[in-house]
Amino acid sequence: MEFIYSMPTKVYFGKDVILKNKEVFSSIGRKALIVTGRNSAKRNGSYNDVVKALSDSRIDYILFDEVEENPSLETIEKGSIIGKDNNVDFVIGIGGGSPMDASKAIAVFIKNPEVKKDNIFSQKQLKSIPVIAIATTSGTGSEVTQYSIVTSNKEKTKKNLGQSVFPVAAFLDSKYTFDLPYEITVNTAIDAFTHLVEGYLNTNSNYMSEIYGEKGFELFKYCFKKLINKELDSNFRNKVMLASTLAGIQIAQTGTSLPHGMGYPLTYFKGLPHGLANGVLTIEYLKSFKDKSKINRMLNLLGMNLEELEDIFNKLINVNIEITEEEIINYSKSFVSNKSKLKNHTEKVELEDIIQIYKKSLLK
């Protein structure tokens, strides 16, 4: 019953929340840098809603729409230069995890002009200019976390920026997800579910964080059925977005665990989408636990056993990548060499355990 709980992000959830609460923007700043990808925010209506809210509030803005999937430090530095040159005083990230994570990193770079892509990982804790997050997928939870996951091409990996940047406000409107393709809907939902699992089965898990995890599992009992049956109606879209946000709140307290860290090389070297990279490892990760008591609690909330959960994953996930045993051993050695990546796992784990999770997941 001892814990520290912090969730400074104010969440606005529901239909048309941006236009209904446009005064939030003017309370935060006078000139915004909008950070997004090239197309999706314009296509799903979120960008237009933000522009209207800013125009109605007489707030100037600059658009930076060059964020790629798994944003690189090079892109983040480029966006920050545009923000600094235009004297913006807050950042609006619109999209899935990539634009939201990039917006947090850009906000740090703008606030601290001495920070560059080559020295960011050696910095102590830094402040950022304010960030507003607008999620257009249901998976990452970045709208309510302090994390910013970036791609370091120098190190050939994805990693956390190492700074704590909670958005000051998050706008969550599931209408922006209505036209998401089925494949992306599945991949992002699996990402949200792995956040729930890894946050729940975590050395940092506590009474407060588990409230969000357990409510998230209850929602996924419904969401998995809808995903399997491809019934992606507005009720599903609302519930999976809420589950994703609850998962984000949980991992903001706990961090993630083995599948996330193990999944990064699958994304960097094999091009697997982030949620899929985590998901393909999750079942074998669960099977690797010696103490299954908390896993059983989780499964009870989901209304299924581990075999039924595995069946759901097999129906939703189809990973077909070429990978060798040598690559698996290299990924495993790299993973276990960083003890900070192992500290959230509740049981002692050895190199061979990691190798076996990879092998049983990928060499079927």
Secondary structure, DSSP 8 states (H G I E B T S, - for coil): ---------EEEESTTHHHHTTHHHHHH-SEEEEE--SSHHHHHSHHHHHHHHHHHTT-EEEEE----SS-BHHHHHHHHHHHHHTT--EEEEEESHHHHHHHHHHHHHHH-TT--TTTGGG--------EEEEE-SSS--GGG-S--EEEETTTTEEEE-S-----SEEEE-GGGGTT--HHHHHHHHHHHHHHHHHHHSSTT--HHHHHHHHHHHHHHHHHHHHHHHT---HHHHHHHHHHHHHHHHHHHHH---HHHHHHHHHHHHH---HHHHHHHHHHHHHHT-S--HHHHHHHHHHTS-HHHHHHHHHHH--------HHHHHHHHHHHHT-GGGTTTSSS---HHHHHHHHHHHH--
